[in-house]
Amino acid sequence: MNTPPLDDAQLYRVPDAMKRLKLSRSLIYDQIRTGRLPSVKQGRARLFTANGIRAYIALLEEEARNAA
């Protein structure tokens, strides 16, 4: 399954972030709770910006470099 590129003008819901990051729902919420995955709330919905998803990926890459 191909994932379309991130669109900077779009907000993504939790299921979209799960698909893009290949993480479970509980891990997504763990990362939000610890502040590692930035998100916003609109009403009851938890949303992610494309930049927030990119920042999380960059954080993971930096941690991998530092661990090596």
PyMOL commands that set and color helices and strands:
alter all, ss='L'
color gray80, all
select helices_A, chain A and resi 14-21+25-33+50-67
alter helices_A, ss='H'
color red, helices_A
select strands_A, chain A and resi 11-13+40-42+45-49
alter strands_A, ss='S'
color yellow, strands_A
deselect
rebuild
show_as cartoon
